[in-house]
């Protein structure tokens, strides 16, 4: 019995440690060993077959084995599987071909790109709480990084009057535009993946006629709810303008996990909100995408485009970048496999999930589609898909 328990413990523990998580190893191995021990207790108990003790021990052992066994395999499947058994990449259309690195600074994250009249490309992204902009003549090579203002995680839409509106997040503890900041100022968002508690965010906006000079609009577009799927914070906004002139926002809702045994500090689902004018927003009920159909522990960072009457979302999971589509903006059909992925990646640590592909923004361009994305630990990259 001791040998059997030892083999089970070492096997599960080793699998999780290879994947990069000591905690996952203990959480998988200890419960399962406990369950097997209960079965061994059953076999070691030899009263009369019809005795109440026999029946009680049998039921207890089976219950413990079922519960602990399920818990162990649940952890293995959701947390360790992306590392040990990465899913096959199946592109929607032609495969994505890596083009290479654009920026090596790992603090440059969440890029969105607008192609302006005349062919100039501008990338909007952030470094902690500094909103940045860079330009490119070809959509591939960017330079002239400039700070615009304080903010995080931009998304930009074209307005009917020819202007552009940028939505972005600010720390909820910061004052509205035009008011003095408190001293000392709140800490900016950290790039720590799943291993830091959420910073409360508020969604605000700014407008520009040229994409360079931005005027911040007064008021808060949306803030985290007091309960529900975004009780802790909102991150990764993406706004599209629909055919009827209304607007749809997709974003991550985060809820912190305060349990001491939690493998991640928080869990995310993709939520949405609606607006008739781009300024006044109301949450849509429920959530759009969660982790359950993907057999993982989170789905996040949606990047939306609206084309041919459909909303197309590319979003991030521990298994890579997935794609989803919807004709009614609320109910999505998900790809069964990631459309782009590095394959095996380590489990999230204090430095995030190093090597993972995240925050994939896709721009339709001459000859195909270009994906701009962040590789944790390496910076912003691009890949191209011929059409």
C-alpha positions as CSV (number, residue, x, y, z in Angstrom):
1,X,0.0,0.0,0.0
2,X,2.8,2.4,0.9
3,X,4.5,1.7,-2.4
4,X,1.3,2.4,-4.3
5,X,0.7,5.7,-2.5
6,X,4.3,6.7,-3.1
7,X,4.1,6.0,-6.8
8,X,0.9,8.0,-7.2
9,X,2.3,10.9,-5.2
10,X,5.6,11.1,-7.1
11,X,3.8,10.7,-10.5
12,X,1.3,13.6,-10.1
13,X,3.8,15.7,-8.2
14,X,6.5,15.3,-10.9
15,X,4.0,16.1,-13.7
16,X,3.0,19.4,-12.1
17,X,6.6,20.4,-11.1
18,X,7.7,19.8,-14.7
19,X,4.9,22.1,-15.7
20,X,6.3,24.7,-13.4
21,X,4.1,24.7,-10.3
22,X,5.0,23.3,-7.0
23,X,1.6,24.3,-5.6
24,X,-0.2,22.4,-8.4
25,X,1.8,19.3,-7.7
26,X,0.8,19.3,-4.0
27,X,-2.8,20.1,-4.8
28,X,-3.0,17.2,-7.2
29,X,-0.9,14.6,-5.4
30,X,-2.0,15.0,-1.8
31,X,-5.8,14.7,-2.4
32,X,-5.5,11.7,-4.7
33,X,-3.2,10.0,-2.3
34,X,-5.7,10.6,0.4
35,X,-8.4,9.1,-1.8
36,X,-6.3,6.0,-2.5
37,X,-5.5,5.7,1.1
38,X,-9.2,5.5,1.9
39,X,-9.6,2.6,-0.6
40,X,-6.7,0.9,1.1
41,X,-8.5,1.4,4.4
42,X,-11.5,-0.3,2.9
43,X,-9.5,-3.3,1.8
44,X,-7.8,-3.6,5.2
45,X,-11.1,-3.6,7.0
46,X,-12.4,-7.2,7.2
47,X,-15.5,-7.4,9.4
48,X,-18.6,-9.4,8.3
49,X,-19.6,-8.6,4.7
50,X,-23.1,-7.5,5.9
51,X,-22.0,-5.5,8.9
52,X,-22.8,-1.9,9.2
53,X,-19.1,-1.1,9.7
54,X,-18.3,-2.7,6.3
55,X,-21.0,-0.7,4.6
56,X,-20.0,2.6,6.3
57,X,-16.3,2.1,5.4
58,X,-17.2,1.2,1.8
59,X,-19.3,4.3,1.3
60,X,-16.8,6.6,3.0
61,X,-13.9,5.2,1.0
62,X,-15.7,5.5,-2.4
63,X,-16.9,9.0,-1.6
64,X,-13.4,10.2,-0.6
65,X,-11.8,8.6,-3.7
66,X,-14.4,10.1,-6.0
67,X,-14.1,13.6,-4.6
68,X,-10.3,13.7,-4.3
69,X,-9.7,11.9,-7.5
70,X,-12.0,14.4,-9.4
71,X,-10.2,17.3,-7.7
72,X,-6.8,16.0,-8.7
73,X,-7.7,15.4,-12.4
74,X,-9.6,18.7,-12.5
75,X,-6.4,20.5,-11.5
76,X,-4.4,18.4,-13.9
77,X,-6.7,19.1,-16.8
78,X,-7.3,22.8,-16.3
79,X,-3.9,24.0,-14.9
80,X,-1.2,21.6,-16.1
81,X,-2.6,20.4,-19.4
82,X,-1.6,23.5,-21.4
83,X,2.0,22.9,-20.4
84,X,2.3,19.1,-20.6
85,X,-0.1,18.5,-23.5
86,X,-0.5,21.7,-25.5
87,X,-3.4,21.7,-28.0
88,X,-2.9,21.5,-31.7
89,X,-3.0,24.8,-33.6
90,X,-5.8,25.0,-36.2
91,X,-5.9,28.3,-38.0
92,X,-9.2,29.7,-39.3
93,X,-8.2,30.1,-42.9
94,X,-4.5,30.1,-43.9
95,X,-1.9,29.6,-41.1
96,X,-0.4,32.6,-39.3
97,X,3.3,33.1,-40.1
98,X,5.5,34.8,-37.6
99,X,7.1,38.0,-38.8
100,X,9.2,38.8,-35.8
101,X,9.7,41.3,-33.0
102,X,8.5,44.9,-33.2
103,X,9.4,46.1,-29.7
104,X,11.7,44.2,-27.3
105,X,10.6,46.2,-24.2
106,X,8.5,43.7,-22.2
107,X,6.6,46.6,-20.6
108,X,5.1,47.6,-23.9
109,X,1.8,45.8,-24.0
110,X,-1.7,45.7,-25.4
111,X,-1.1,47.2,-28.9
112,X,-3.9,48.4,-31.2
113,X,-3.1,49.7,-34.7
114,X,-5.0,52.1,-36.9
115,X,-4.2,52.6,-40.6
116,X,-4.8,56.3,-41.4
117,X,-5.7,57.8,-44.8
118,X,-2.5,58.1,-46.8
119,X,-1.2,54.7,-45.6
120,X,0.5,55.7,-42.3
121,X,0.0,53.2,-39.4
122,X,-0.1,54.2,-35.8
123,X,0.2,51.9,-32.9
124,X,-1.3,52.7,-29.5
125,X,-0.1,50.8,-26.5
126,X,1.0,51.4,-22.9
127,X,4.0,51.1,-20.5
128,X,2.4,50.6,-17.1
129,X,0.2,53.7,-16.9
130,X,1.8,55.7,-19.7
131,X,-0.2,55.7,-22.9
132,X,2.2,55.6,-25.9
133,X,2.1,55.9,-29.6
134,X,4.5,54.8,-32.4
135,X,4.2,55.2,-36.2
136,X,5.1,53.0,-39.2
137,X,5.1,53.4,-43.0
138,X,4.4,49.7,-43.6
139,X,2.6,48.3,-40.5
140,X,5.6,46.2,-39.7
141,X,8.5,48.5,-38.6
142,X,7.5,51.1,-35.9
143,X,9.5,54.0,-34.5
144,X,9.1,57.4,-32.8
145,X,7.6,56.2,-29.6
146,X,5.9,59.1,-27.8
147,X,4.0,59.4,-24.6
148,X,0.4,60.8,-25.0
149,X,-1.0,60.9,-21.5
150,X,-1.7,58.7,-18.5
151,X,-3.7,55.6,-19.2
152,X,-3.7,51.9,-19.9
153,X,-5.0,49.4,-22.4
154,X,-6.3,51.4,-25.4
155,X,-8.9,50.6,-27.9
156,X,-9.7,53.0,-30.8
157,X,-12.8,53.4,-33.0
158,X,-13.5,55.6,-36.0
159,X,-16.4,58.0,-35.5
160,X,-19.0,59.0,-38.2
161,X,-17.6,62.6,-38.3
162,X,-14.1,61.4,-39.2
163,X,-12.6,61.7,-35.7
164,X,-11.3,58.9,-33.6
165,X,-12.3,57.9,-30.1
166,X,-9.9,56.1,-27.8
167,X,-11.2,54.2,-24.8
168,X,-8.8,53.3,-22.1
169,X,-8.5,52.5,-18.4
170,X,-7.3,54.6,-15.6
171,X,-6.7,53.7,-11.9
172,X,-10.0,54.3,-10.2
173,X,-8.2,56.1,-7.4
174,X,-6.9,58.8,-9.8
175,X,-8.9,62.0,-10.1
176,X,-10.9,62.9,-13.2
177,X,-9.2,64.8,-16.0
178,X,-8.3,68.4,-15.0
179,X,-8.1,67.7,-11.3
180,X,-4.9,67.5,-9.3
181,X,-3.6,64.1,-8.5
182,X,-3.3,62.9,-4.9
183,X,0.1,62.7,-3.3
184,X,1.6,60.1,-3.4
185,X,0.0,58.9,-6.6
186,X,-1.5,55.3,-6.7
187,X,0.7,52.5,-8.0
188,X,0.3,51.8,-11.7
189,X,-0.9,48.4,-13.0
190,X,1.8,45.7,-12.6
191,X,2.7,43.3,-15.4
192,X,2.5,40.2,-13.2
193,X,0.1,38.0,-15.1
194,X,-2.1,36.0,-12.8
195,X,-0.1,36.7,-9.7
196,X,-1.1,40.0,-8.4
197,X,-4.4,41.3,-7.1
198,X,-6.4,43.5,-9.5
199,X,-6.2,47.3,-9.6
200,X,-9.6,49.0,-9.7
201,X,-10.1,50.5,-13.2
202,X,-12.4,53.0,-14.7
203,X,-13.1,53.2,-18.5
204,X,-12.7,56.8,-19.9
205,X,-12.3,58.2,-23.4
206,X,-10.5,60.8,-25.5
207,X,-11.1,62.1,-29.1
208,X,-8.8,63.2,-31.8
209,X,-9.0,64.3,-35.4
210,X,-5.5,63.3,-36.4
211,X,-4.6,60.4,-34.0
212,X,-1.8,62.5,-32.5
213,X,-3.5,65.2,-30.4
214,X,-6.1,63.8,-28.0
215,X,-8.7,65.7,-26.0
216,X,-9.9,63.8,-22.9
217,X,-13.7,63.6,-22.6
218,X,-15.3,64.4,-19.2
219,X,-16.9,61.6,-17.2
220,X,-16.5,57.9,-16.7
221,X,-17.8,55.6,-19.4
222,X,-17.9,52.5,-17.2
223,X,-16.6,51.2,-13.9
224,X,-16.3,47.9,-12.2
225,X,-19.5,46.6,-10.6
226,X,-20.0,46.0,-6.9
227,X,-20.6,42.3,-7.6
228,X,-20.8,39.8,-10.4
229,X,-18.1,38.8,-12.9
230,X,-16.2,42.1,-12.7
231,X,-16.4,42.7,-9.0
232,X,-12.6,43.1,-8.7
233,X,-11.8,45.1,-11.8
234,X,-12.2,45.5,-15.6
235,X,-9.3,45.2,-18.0
236,X,-8.6,44.7,-21.8
237,X,-11.3,46.8,-23.4
238,X,-12.2,46.5,-27.1
239,X,-14.9,48.6,-28.7
240,X,-16.5,48.2,-32.2
241,X,-19.1,50.3,-34.0
242,X,-22.0,48.2,-35.3
243,X,-24.0,48.6,-38.5
244,X,-26.8,50.4,-36.8
245,X,-24.4,53.0,-35.4
246,X,-24.4,51.7,-31.8
247,X,-21.3,50.5,-30.0
248,X,-20.3,47.3,-28.3
249,X,-17.6,46.9,-25.7
250,X,-15.9,43.6,-24.8
251,X,-13.6,43.3,-21.8
252,X,-12.3,41.1,-19.1
253,X,-14.2,40.9,-15.8
254,X,-11.9,39.8,-13.0
255,X,-12.8,38.4,-9.6
256,X,-9.9,37.9,-7.1
257,X,-9.6,34.5,-5.5
258,X,-8.7,35.0,-1.8
259,X,-8.3,31.4,-0.9
260,X,-4.8,30.6,0.4
261,X,-4.6,27.5,-1.8
262,X,-5.6,29.2,-5.1
263,X,-3.4,28.6,-8.0
264,X,-4.1,32.0,-9.5
265,X,-4.8,35.3,-7.8
266,X,-7.9,36.0,-9.9
267,X,-10.2,34.5,-12.6
268,X,-11.5,36.1,-15.7
269,X,-14.4,35.9,-18.1
270,X,-15.1,38.0,-21.2
271,X,-18.0,40.3,-20.7
272,X,-19.7,43.0,-22.8
273,X,-21.6,46.3,-22.6
274,X,-23.7,48.3,-25.1
275,X,-24.0,52.0,-26.0
276,X,-26.2,53.9,-28.4
277,X,-23.7,56.8,-28.7
278,X,-20.3,55.6,-27.5
279,X,-20.6,57.6,-24.3
280,X,-23.3,56.1,-22.1
281,X,-22.8,52.4,-21.5
282,X,-24.8,49.7,-19.8
283,X,-23.7,46.1,-19.1
284,X,-25.1,43.2,-21.0
285,X,-26.3,40.4,-18.7
286,X,-24.2,37.4,-18.1
287,X,-20.9,36.7,-19.8
288,X,-19.9,36.2,-23.4
289,X,-17.1,33.6,-23.1
290,X,-15.8,31.7,-20.1
291,X,-13.1,29.0,-19.6
292,X,-15.3,25.9,-19.4
293,X,-15.6,25.0,-23.1
294,X,-11.9,25.5,-23.5
295,X,-11.0,23.2,-20.5
296,X,-8.7,25.7,-18.9
297,X,-8.9,28.2,-16.1
298,X,-9.4,31.6,-17.9
299,X,-10.3,33.3,-21.1
300,X,-9.3,37.0,-21.4
301,X,-8.0,39.9,-23.5
302,X,-10.7,40.0,-26.3
303,X,-9.9,42.0,-29.4
304,X,-12.9,42.6,-31.5
305,X,-13.5,43.5,-35.2
306,X,-16.9,44.0,-36.9
307,X,-17.1,42.8,-40.4
308,X,-19.8,41.4,-42.7
309,X,-22.4,41.6,-40.0
310,X,-20.4,39.6,-37.5
311,X,-18.3,40.3,-34.4
312,X,-15.0,38.4,-34.6
313,X,-13.1,38.1,-31.3
314,X,-9.6,36.9,-30.9
315,X,-8.8,36.2,-27.2
316,X,-6.2,34.8,-25.0
317,X,-6.1,31.5,-23.0
318,X,-3.3,29.5,-21.4
319,X,-3.5,27.3,-24.6
320,X,-2.9,30.2,-26.9
321,X,-5.0,32.6,-29.1
322,X,-8.6,31.5,-29.9
323,X,-11.1,32.9,-32.2
324,X,-14.9,33.3,-31.7
325,X,-17.7,34.8,-33.9
326,X,-21.2,36.1,-33.3
327,X,-24.0,37.4,-35.5
328,X,-25.9,38.9,-32.6
329,X,-22.9,40.3,-30.6
330,X,-23.9,38.2,-27.5
331,X,-23.7,34.5,-28.3
332,X,-20.4,33.3,-29.7
333,X,-19.2,30.2,-31.5
334,X,-15.7,29.3,-30.4
335,X,-12.9,27.7,-32.4
336,X,-12.2,24.2,-31.0
337,X,-8.4,24.7,-31.1
338,X,-6.1,27.7,-30.7
339,X,-5.5,29.6,-34.0
340,X,-2.0,30.6,-32.9
341,X,0.1,29.3,-30.1
342,X,3.7,28.8,-29.1
343,X,2.9,25.2,-27.9
344,X,4.3,24.2,-24.5
345,X,4.5,27.1,-22.0
346,X,5.2,27.2,-18.3
347,X,2.5,27.7,-15.8
348,X,2.0,31.2,-14.5
349,X,4.6,32.4,-12.0
350,X,5.5,35.7,-10.3
351,X,6.7,36.8,-13.8
352,X,3.5,35.7,-15.6
353,X,3.3,32.9,-18.2
354,X,6.6,33.5,-19.8
355,X,6.6,32.7,-23.5
356,X,2.8,32.8,-23.9
357,X,1.1,34.7,-26.7
358,X,-1.4,37.3,-25.5
359,X,-3.4,40.4,-26.5
360,X,-3.8,39.5,-30.2
361,X,-5.1,42.5,-32.2
362,X,-5.8,41.7,-35.9
363,X,-5.7,44.4,-38.7
364,X,-6.9,43.6,-42.2
365,X,-4.3,44.9,-44.6
366,X,-3.1,44.5,-48.2
367,X,-2.9,40.8,-49.1
368,X,-4.2,39.5,-45.7
369,X,-4.4,40.0,-42.0
370,X,-1.6,41.1,-39.6
371,X,-1.8,40.1,-36.0
372,X,0.0,42.2,-33.4
373,X,0.5,40.4,-30.1
374,X,2.6,40.4,-26.9
375,X,4.9,37.5,-25.9
376,X,5.4,37.5,-22.2
377,X,9.1,38.2,-21.6
378,X,9.9,39.2,-25.2
379,X,7.7,42.2,-26.1
380,X,5.5,43.0,-29.1
381,X,5.5,40.8,-32.2
382,X,3.6,40.4,-35.4
383,X,2.4,37.6,-37.6
384,X,0.8,37.6,-41.1
385,X,-2.0,35.5,-42.6
386,X,-2.5,35.5,-46.3
387,X,-6.0,35.7,-47.7
